[in-house]
Amino acid sequence: MNIKIHSVHFDADKKLEETIQEKIQKLIKFSDNIIGAEVILRLANTHTPDNKIVEARLEIPGNDLFTKKQSATFEAAFDAAVDALRRQITKHKEKQRGL
């Protein structure tokens, strides 16, 4: 699986990138037909503490799954994004099976 991580207007540290890659790899448990993933990390131009935004897109046959989450840390925002993607994968698989 091809995983792309983009950090907009800052450099993400290696620990954050490794954590993102590990959690994306764990999504294969839910669907083994994931082609690739793209994660975009950016800072919002607000003065609130919840200014970290994570956008994640999973490439699967048929169409892509996408989520965008915002939180005080990139780790918390990415955890919420992974949970949302896990739910989307489950719904997509149920739809394919006709349940």
N, CA, C and O atoms as CSV, one atom per row, in Angstrom:
chain,resi,resn,atom,element,x,y,z
A,1,MET,N,N,0.850,-1.173,0.000
A,1,MET,CA,C,0.000,0.000,0.000
A,1,MET,C,C,0.897,1.239,0.000
A,1,MET,O,O,1.918,1.291,0.687
A,2,ASN,N,N,0.495,2.209,-0.773
A,2,ASN,CA,C,1.236,3.454,-0.901
A,2,ASN,C,C,0.634,4.488,0.053
A,2,ASN,O,O,-0.542,4.829,-0.071
A,3,ILE,N,N,1.431,4.991,1.004
A,3,ILE,CA,C,0.961,5.974,1.972
A,3,ILE,C,C,1.722,7.276,1.757
A,3,ILE,O,O,2.951,7.304,1.821
A,4,LYS,N,N,0.983,8.352,1.500
A,4,LYS,CA,C,1.592,9.675,1.308
A,4,LYS,C,C,1.180,10.558,2.481
A,4,LYS,O,O,0.005,10.628,2.841
A,5,ILE,N,N,2.164,11.228,3.069
A,5,ILE,CA,C,1.903,12.143,4.178
A,5,ILE,C,C,2.417,13.521,3.776
A,5,ILE,O,O,3.593,13.687,3.454
A,6,HIS,N,N,1.525,14.502,3.798
A,6,HIS,CA,C,1.881,15.875,3.446
A,6,HIS,C,C,1.650,16.759,4.670
A,6,HIS,O,O,0.596,16.694,5.302
A,7,SER,N,N,2.635,17.576,4.993
A,7,SER,CA,C,2.443,18.569,6.048
A,7,SER,C,C,2.556,19.941,5.399
A,7,SER,O,O,3.567,20.265,4.775
A,8,VAL,N,N,1.513,20.738,5.552
A,8,VAL,CA,C,1.404,22.026,4.870
A,8,VAL,C,C,1.980,23.131,5.758
A,8,VAL,O,O,1.503,23.349,6.872
A,9,HIS,N,N,2.999,23.823,5.265
A,9,HIS,CA,C,3.631,24.970,5.925
A,9,HIS,C,C,4.335,24.616,7.228
A,9,HIS,O,O,4.545,25.497,8.062
A,10,PHE,N,N,4.703,23.367,7.428
A,10,PHE,CA,C,5.541,22.966,8.564
A,10,PHE,C,C,6.103,21.591,8.255
A,10,PHE,O,O,5.640,20.914,7.337
A,11,ASP,N,N,7.095,21.183,9.018
A,11,ASP,CA,C,7.693,19.861,8.852
A,11,ASP,C,C,7.244,18.972,10.005
A,11,ASP,O,O,7.511,19.273,11.168
A,12,ALA,N,N,6.561,17.874,9.679
A,12,ALA,CA,C,6.114,16.935,10.695
A,12,ALA,C,C,7.317,16.123,11.173
A,12,ALA,O,O,8.194,15.783,10.378
A,13,ASP,N,N,7.358,15.813,12.462
A,13,ASP,CA,C,8.470,15.017,12.961
A,13,ASP,C,C,8.290,13.541,12.595
A,13,ASP,O,O,7.189,13.099,12.266
A,14,LYS,N,N,9.375,12.804,12.659
A,14,LYS,CA,C,9.385,11.394,12.233
A,14,LYS,C,C,8.454,10.545,13.089
A,14,LYS,O,O,7.826,9.617,12.579
A,15,LYS,N,N,8.355,10.847,14.380
A,15,LYS,CA,C,7.500,10.054,15.272
A,15,LYS,C,C,6.040,10.145,14.842
A,15,LYS,O,O,5.329,9.140,14.829
A,16,LEU,N,N,5.592,11.349,14.491
A,16,LEU,CA,C,4.219,11.546,14.032
A,16,LEU,C,C,3.980,10.790,12.726
A,16,LEU,O,O,2.945,10.144,12.562
A,17,GLU,N,N,4.934,10.869,11.797
A,17,GLU,CA,C,4.780,10.176,10.525
A,17,GLU,C,C,4.754,8.659,10.718
A,17,GLU,O,O,3.979,7.966,10.059
A,18,GLU,N,N,5.591,8.142,11.611
A,18,GLU,CA,C,5.600,6.699,11.880
A,18,GLU,C,C,4.284,6.254,12.502
A,18,GLU,O,O,3.756,5.199,12.150
A,19,THR,N,N,3.753,7.046,13.421
A,19,THR,CA,C,2.468,6.728,14.051
A,19,THR,C,C,1.359,6.684,13.007
A,19,THR,O,O,0.520,5.783,13.025
A,20,ILE,N,N,1.354,7.653,12.103
A,20,ILE,CA,C,0.337,7.700,11.049
A,20,ILE,C,C,0.440,6.457,10.169
A,20,ILE,O,O,-0.575,5.837,9.852
A,21,GLN,N,N,1.649,6.093,9.776
A,21,GLN,CA,C,1.820,4.924,8.914
A,21,GLN,C,C,1.365,3.642,9.614
A,21,GLN,O,O,0.720,2.795,8.995
A,22,GLU,N,N,1.696,3.494,10.894
A,22,GLU,CA,C,1.278,2.298,11.644
A,22,GLU,C,C,-0.242,2.185,11.696
A,22,GLU,O,O,-0.796,1.108,11.478
A,23,LYS,N,N,-0.910,3.288,11.982
A,23,LYS,CA,C,-2.370,3.238,12.123
A,23,LYS,C,C,-3.065,3.029,10.787
A,23,LYS,O,O,-4.104,2.372,10.731
A,24,ILE,N,N,-2.519,3.569,9.722
A,24,ILE,CA,C,-3.088,3.321,8.395
A,24,ILE,C,C,-2.918,1.846,8.042
A,24,ILE,O,O,-3.830,1.232,7.488
A,25,GLN,N,N,-1.761,1.276,8.357
A,25,GLN,CA,C,-1.517,-0.144,8.073
A,25,GLN,C,C,-2.508,-1.030,8.822
A,25,GLN,O,O,-2.902,-2.082,8.319
A,26,LYS,N,N,-2.911,-0.614,10.016
A,26,LYS,CA,C,-3.868,-1.407,10.804
A,26,LYS,C,C,-5.255,-1.435,10.164
A,26,LYS,O,O,-6.048,-2.331,10.455
A,27,LEU,N,N,-5.555,-0.468,9.299
A,27,LEU,CA,C,-6.859,-0.451,8.632
A,27,LEU,C,C,-6.993,-1.607,7.636
A,27,LEU,O,O,-8.102,-1.926,7.206
A,28,ILE,N,N,-5.886,-2.227,7.272
A,28,ILE,CA,C,-5.935,-3.365,6.353
A,28,ILE,C,C,-6.702,-4.527,6.988
A,28,ILE,O,O,-7.249,-5.366,6.272
A,29,LYS,N,N,-6.747,-4.587,8.315
A,29,LYS,CA,C,-7.533,-5.630,8.999
A,29,LYS,C,C,-9.002,-5.554,8.599
A,29,LYS,O,O,-9.686,-6.574,8.519
A,30,PHE,N,N,-9.481,-4.339,8.349
A,30,PHE,CA,C,-10.892,-4.139,8.048
A,30,PHE,C,C,-11.201,-4.288,6.563
A,30,PHE,O,O,-12.314,-4.662,6.193
A,31,SER,N,N,-10.220,-3.997,5.711
A,31,SER,CA,C,-10.411,-4.145,4.273
A,31,SER,C,C,-9.043,-4.374,3.633
A,31,SER,O,O,-8.143,-3.542,3.749
A,32,ASP,N,N,-8.903,-5.509,2.959
A,32,ASP,CA,C,-7.604,-5.819,2.368
A,32,ASP,C,C,-7.467,-5.281,0.948
A,32,ASP,O,O,-6.445,-5.517,0.303
A,33,ASN,N,N,-8.472,-4.564,0.445
A,33,ASN,CA,C,-8.371,-4.020,-0.911
A,33,ASN,C,C,-8.087,-2.520,-0.921
A,33,ASN,O,O,-8.492,-1.820,-1.849
A,34,ILE,N,N,-7.398,-2.025,0.101
A,34,ILE,CA,C,-6.988,-0.624,0.146
A,34,ILE,C,C,-5.770,-0.464,-0.757
A,34,ILE,O,O,-4.756,-1.135,-0.566
A,35,ILE,N,N,-5.873,0.419,-1.731
A,35,ILE,CA,C,-4.794,0.628,-2.689
A,35,ILE,C,C,-3.743,1.578,-2.133
A,35,ILE,O,O,-2.542,1.334,-2.248
A,36,GLY,N,N,-4.210,2.664,-1.529
A,36,GLY,CA,C,-3.283,3.666,-1.013
A,36,GLY,C,C,-3.974,4.605,-0.052
A,36,GLY,O,O,-5.187,4.544,0.144
A,37,ALA,N,N,-3.174,5.479,0.545
A,37,ALA,CA,C,-3.713,6.444,1.499
A,37,ALA,C,C,-2.955,7.755,1.359
A,37,ALA,O,O,-1.766,7.777,1.043
A,38,GLU,N,N,-3.669,8.844,1.603
A,38,GLU,CA,C,-3.059,10.164,1.590
A,38,GLU,C,C,-3.524,10.907,2.835
A,38,GLU,O,O,-4.722,10.996,3.105
A,39,VAL,N,N,-2.568,11.439,3.591
A,39,VAL,CA,C,-2.872,12.170,4.820
A,39,VAL,C,C,-2.274,13.562,4.694
A,39,VAL,O,O,-1.093,13.722,4.386
A,40,ILE,N,N,-3.113,14.571,4.940
A,40,ILE,CA,C,-2.664,15.959,4.869
A,40,ILE,C,C,-2.791,16.566,6.264
A,40,ILE,O,O,-3.863,16.539,6.869
A,41,LEU,N,N,-1.692,17.110,6.760
A,41,LEU,CA,C,-1.654,17.759,8.071
A,41,LEU,C,C,-1.510,19.258,7.840
A,41,LEU,O,O,-0.642,19.692,7.083
A,42,ARG,N,N,-2.358,20.047,8.490
A,42,ARG,CA,C,-2.255,21.501,8.330
A,42,ARG,C,C,-2.690,22.201,9.606
A,42,ARG,O,O,-3.394,21.637,10.444
A,43,LEU,N,N,-2.254,23.437,9.727
A,43,LEU,CA,C,-2.630,24.291,10.847
A,43,LEU,C,C,-3.678,25.279,10.371
A,43,LEU,O,O,-3.517,25.902,9.322
A,44,ALA,N,N,-4.751,25.425,11.135
A,44,ALA,CA,C,-5.801,26.396,10.804
A,44,ALA,C,C,-5.358,27.779,11.266
A,44,ALA,O,O,-4.585,27.908,12.216
A,45,ASN,N,N,-5.841,28.791,10.602
A,45,ASN,CA,C,-5.497,30.177,10.955
A,45,ASN,C,C,-6.472,30.721,11.986
A,45,ASN,O,O,-7.104,31.755,11.771
A,46,THR,N,N,-6.589,30.024,13.101
A,46,THR,CA,C,-7.456,30.492,14.181
A,46,THR,C,C,-6.634,30.625,15.452
A,46,THR,O,O,-5.519,30.112,15.543
A,47,HIS,N,N,-7.186,31.307,16.410
A,47,HIS,CA,C,-6.492,31.500,17.679
A,47,HIS,C,C,-7.004,30.541,18.755
A,47,HIS,O,O,-6.643,30.663,19.926
A,48,THR,N,N,-7.841,29.592,18.352
A,48,THR,CA,C,-8.335,28.599,19.306
A,48,THR,C,C,-7.315,27.475,19.428
A,48,THR,O,O,-6.507,27.273,18.521
A,49,PRO,N,N,-7.341,26.748,20.527
A,49,PRO,CA,C,-6.380,25.644,20.678
A,49,PRO,C,C,-6.635,24.481,19.717
A,49,PRO,O,O,-5.724,23.696,19.454
A,50,ASP,N,N,-7.850,24.355,19.190
A,50,ASP,CA,C,-8.171,23.275,18.256
A,50,ASP,C,C,-7.850,23.706,16.823
A,50,ASP,O,O,-8.742,23.824,15.982
A,51,ASN,N,N,-6.559,23.938,16.560
A,51,ASN,CA,C,-6.197,24.448,15.239
A,51,ASN,C,C,-5.430,23.441,14.392
A,51,ASN,O,O,-4.880,23.819,13.357
A,52,LYS,N,N,-5.374,22.175,14.793
A,52,LYS,CA,C,-4.686,21.144,14.010
A,52,LYS,C,C,-5.729,20.386,13.183
A,52,LYS,O,O,-6.693,19.854,13.734
A,53,ILE,N,N,-5.533,20.336,11.860
A,53,ILE,CA,C,-6.486,19.687,10.965
A,53,ILE,C,C,-5.806,18.519,10.268
A,53,ILE,O,O,-4.688,18.639,9.767
A,54,VAL,N,N,-6.505,17.381,10.246
A,54,VAL,CA,C,-6.029,16.194,9.551
A,54,VAL,C,C,-7.074,15.808,8.513
A,54,VAL,O,O,-8.247,15.620,8.839
A,55,GLU,N,N,-6.640,15.691,7.266
A,55,GLU,CA,C,-7.496,15.191,6.188
A,55,GLU,C,C,-6.913,13.869,5.734
A,55,GLU,O,O,-5.721,13.785,5.437
A,56,ALA,N,N,-7.740,12.834,5.677
A,56,ALA,CA,C,-7.263,11.508,5.286
A,56,ALA,C,C,-8.153,10.958,4.182
A,56,ALA,O,O,-9.379,11.060,4.244
A,57,ARG,N,N,-7.512,10.368,3.161
A,57,ARG,CA,C,-8.234,9.770,2.043
A,57,ARG,C,C,-7.688,8.365,1.827
A,57,ARG,O,O,-6.479,8.170,1.702
A,58,LEU,N,N,-8.593,7.386,1.784
A,58,LEU,CA,C,-8.226,6.010,1.466
A,58,LEU,C,C,-8.675,5.702,0.059
A,58,LEU,O,O,-9.827,5.944,-0.303
A,59,GLU,N,N,-7.767,5.170,-0.733
A,59,GLU,CA,C,-8.099,4.785,-2.104
A,59,GLU,C,C,-8.501,3.320,-2.109
A,59,GLU,O,O,-7.699,2.442,-1.789
A,60,ILE,N,N,-9.753,3.066,-2.478
A,60,ILE,CA,C,-10.254,1.701,-2.592
A,60,ILE,C,C,-10.938,1.564,-3.942
A,60,ILE,O,O,-11.368,2.567,-4.512
A,61,PRO,N,N,-11.050,0.353,-4.469
A,61,PRO,CA,C,-11.721,0.189,-5.758
A,61,PRO,C,C,-13.172,0.694,-5.689
A,61,PRO,O,O,-13.897,0.401,-4.738
A,62,GLY,N,N,-13.569,1.433,-6.680
A,62,GLY,CA,C,-14.931,1.972,-6.716
A,62,GLY,C,C,-14.931,3.450,-6.427
A,62,GLY,O,O,-15.256,4.252,-7.302
A,63,ASN,N,N,-14.575,3.828,-5.221
A,63,ASN,CA,C,-14.482,5.234,-4.856
A,63,ASN,C,C,-13.579,5.381,-3.638
A,63,ASN,O,O,-13.211,4.389,-3.009
A,64,ASP,N,N,-13.227,6.613,-3.308
A,64,ASP,CA,C,-12.339,6.872,-2.189
A,64,ASP,C,C,-13.141,7.202,-0.940
A,64,ASP,O,O,-14.257,7.715,-1.017
A,65,LEU,N,N,-12.550,6.896,0.214
A,65,LEU,CA,C,-13.137,7.266,1.494
A,65,LEU,C,C,-12.358,8.466,2.019
A,65,LEU,O,O,-11.130,8.489,1.936
A,66,PHE,N,N,-13.062,9.466,2.561
A,66,PHE,CA,C,-12.421,10.710,2.971
A,66,PHE,C,C,-12.969,11.146,4.320
A,66,PHE,O,O,-14.151,10.973,4.616
A,67,THR,N,N,-12.086,11.716,5.129
A,67,THR,CA,C,-12.517,12.318,6.381
A,67,THR,C,C,-11.617,13.508,6.697
A,67,THR,O,O,-10.461,13.565,6.278
A,68,LYS,N,N,-12.177,14.456,7.446
A,68,LYS,CA,C,-11.444,15.650,7.871
A,68,LYS,C,C,-11.788,15.883,9.335
A,68,LYS,O,O,-12.958,16.026,9.688
A,69,LYS,N,N,-10.770,15.921,10.184
A,69,LYS,CA,C,-10.982,16.099,11.622
A,69,LYS,C,C,-10.072,17.198,12.143
A,69,LYS,O,O,-8.988,17.432,11.609
A,70,GLN,N,N,-10.532,17.873,13.200
A,70,GLN,CA,C,-9.791,18.983,13.789
A,70,GLN,C,C,-9.724,18.774,15.295
A,70,GLN,O,O,-10.709,18.378,15.917
A,71,SER,N,N,-8.555,19.043,15.882
A,71,SER,CA,C,-8.379,18.864,17.320
A,71,SER,C,C,-7.215,19.723,17.807
A,71,SER,O,O,-6.616,20.471,17.035
A,72,ALA,N,N,-6.902,19.605,19.101
A,72,ALA,CA,C,-5.818,20.384,19.694
A,72,ALA,C,C,-4.447,19.820,19.331
A,72,ALA,O,O,-3.463,20.560,19.317
A,73,THR,N,N,-4.368,18.513,19.035
A,73,THR,CA,C,-3.104,17.896,18.625
A,73,THR,C,C,-3.337,17.093,17.348
A,73,THR,O,O,-4.455,16.666,17.060
A,74,PHE,N,N,-2.272,16.900,16.600
A,74,PHE,CA,C,-2.388,16.095,15.384
A,74,PHE,C,C,-2.706,14.643,15.714
A,74,PHE,O,O,-3.423,13.975,14.969
A,75,GLU,N,N,-2.171,14.153,16.833
A,75,GLU,CA,C,-2.424,12.767,17.218
A,75,GLU,C,C,-3.907,12.537,17.502
A,75,GLU,O,O,-4.479,11.548,17.046
A,76,ALA,N,N,-4.525,13.439,18.247
A,76,ALA,CA,C,-5.950,13.299,18.566
A,76,ALA,C,C,-6.808,13.435,17.306
A,76,ALA,O,O,-7.776,12.695,17.129
A,77,ALA,N,N,-6.457,14.368,16.446
A,77,ALA,CA,C,-7.220,14.550,15.207
A,77,ALA,C,C,-7.073,13.321,14.310
A,77,ALA,O,O,-8.039,12.894,13.679
A,78,PHE,N,N,-5.866,12.751,14.252
A,78,PHE,CA,C,-5.670,11.576,13.408
A,78,PHE,C,C,-6.381,10.351,13.983
A,78,PHE,O,O,-6.912,9.537,13.228
A,79,ASP,N,N,-6.398,10.212,15.312
A,79,ASP,CA,C,-7.148,9.109,15.926
A,79,ASP,C,C,-8.629,9.194,15.567
A,79,ASP,O,O,-9.254,8.182,15.248
A,80,ALA,N,N,-9.188,10.403,15.622
A,80,ALA,CA,C,-10.596,10.582,15.255
A,80,ALA,C,C,-10.800,10.270,13.772
A,80,ALA,O,O,-11.818,9.692,13.391
A,81,ALA,N,N,-9.837,10.651,12.943
A,81,ALA,CA,C,-9.944,10.379,11.500
A,81,ALA,C,C,-9.892,8.878,11.225
A,81,ALA,O,O,-10.641,8.379,10.385
A,82,VAL,N,N,-9.019,8.156,11.920
A,82,VAL,CA,C,-8.916,6.704,11.730
A,82,VAL,C,C,-10.215,6.020,12.163
A,82,VAL,O,O,-10.678,5.091,11.501
A,83,ASP,N,N,-10.801,6.476,13.269
A,83,ASP,CA,C,-12.086,5.909,13.703
A,83,ASP,C,C,-13.166,6.138,12.642
A,83,ASP,O,O,-13.955,5.239,12.350
A,84,ALA,N,N,-13.196,7.332,12.072
A,84,ALA,CA,C,-14.188,7.634,11.035
A,84,ALA,C,C,-13.949,6.775,9.796
A,84,ALA,O,O,-14.904,6.287,9.192
A,85,LEU,N,N,-12.692,6.584,9.411
A,85,LEU,CA,C,-12.388,5.749,8.249
A,85,LEU,C,C,-12.767,4.295,8.503
A,85,LEU,O,O,-13.253,3.611,7.602
A,86,ARG,N,N,-12.548,3.824,9.724
A,86,ARG,CA,C,-12.919,2.453,10.070
A,86,ARG,C,C,-14.424,2.258,9.918
A,86,ARG,O,O,-14.866,1.239,9.387
A,87,ARG,N,N,-15.207,3.218,10.374
A,87,ARG,CA,C,-16.663,3.132,10.216
A,87,ARG,C,C,-17.056,3.174,8.744
A,87,ARG,O,O,-17.949,2.439,8.323
A,88,GLN,N,N,-16.405,4.018,7.963
A,88,GLN,CA,C,-16.712,4.116,6.536
A,88,GLN,C,C,-16.374,2.815,5.808
A,88,GLN,O,O,-17.110,2.390,4.917
A,89,ILE,N,N,-15.262,2.184,6.187
A,89,ILE,CA,C,-14.884,0.904,5.577
A,89,ILE,C,C,-15.944,-0.142,5.874
A,89,ILE,O,O,-16.346,-0.895,4.988
A,90,THR,N,N,-16.396,-0.187,7.124
A,90,THR,CA,C,-17.423,-1.155,7.512
A,90,THR,C,C,-18.706,-0.923,6.722
A,90,THR,O,O,-19.302,-1.879,6.225
A,91,LYS,N,N,-19.141,0.334,6.597
A,91,LYS,CA,C,-20.347,0.645,5.827
A,91,LYS,C,C,-20.182,0.277,4.366
A,91,LYS,O,O,-21.107,-0.245,3.743
A,92,HIS,N,N,-19.008,0.547,3.817
A,92,HIS,CA,C,-18.745,0.236,2.411
A,92,HIS,C,C,-18.805,-1.273,2.170
A,92,HIS,O,O,-19.363,-1.728,1.171
A,93,LYS,N,N,-18.233,-2.036,3.084
A,93,LYS,CA,C,-18.259,-3.492,2.928
A,93,LYS,C,C,-19.679,-4.040,3.052
A,93,LYS,O,O,-20.059,-4.956,2.322
A,94,GLU,N,N,-20.460,-3.482,3.974
A,94,GLU,CA,C,-21.850,-3.923,4.118
A,94,GLU,C,C,-22.647,-3.603,2.854
A,94,GLU,O,O,-23.479,-4.396,2.415
A,95,LYS,N,N,-22.382,-2.440,2.280
A,95,LYS,CA,C,-23.074,-2.046,1.063
A,95,LYS,C,C,-22.727,-2.989,-0.093
A,95,LYS,O,O,-23.590,-3.329,-0.902
A,96,GLN,N,N,-21.471,-3.404,-0.165
A,96,GLN,CA,C,-21.042,-4.317,-1.223
A,96,GLN,C,C,-21.688,-5.693,-1.062
A,96,GLN,O,O,-22.018,-6.348,-2.051
A,97,ARG,N,N,-21.864,-6.122,0.167
A,97,ARG,CA,C,-22.467,-7.425,0.432
A,97,ARG,C,C,-23.982,-7.396,0.303
A,97,ARG,O,O,-24.627,-8.444,0.261
A,98,GLY,N,N,-24.547,-6.204,0.241
A,98,GLY,CA,C,-25.989,-6.059,0.088
A,98,GLY,C,C,-26.753,-6.222,1.380
A,98,GLY,O,O,-27.903,-6.662,1.374
A,99,LEU,N,N,-26.113,-5.866,2.513
A,99,LEU,CA,C,-26.805,-5.968,3.806
A,99,LEU,C,C,-27.592,-4.729,4.111
A,99,LEU,O,O,-28.233,-4.647,5.159
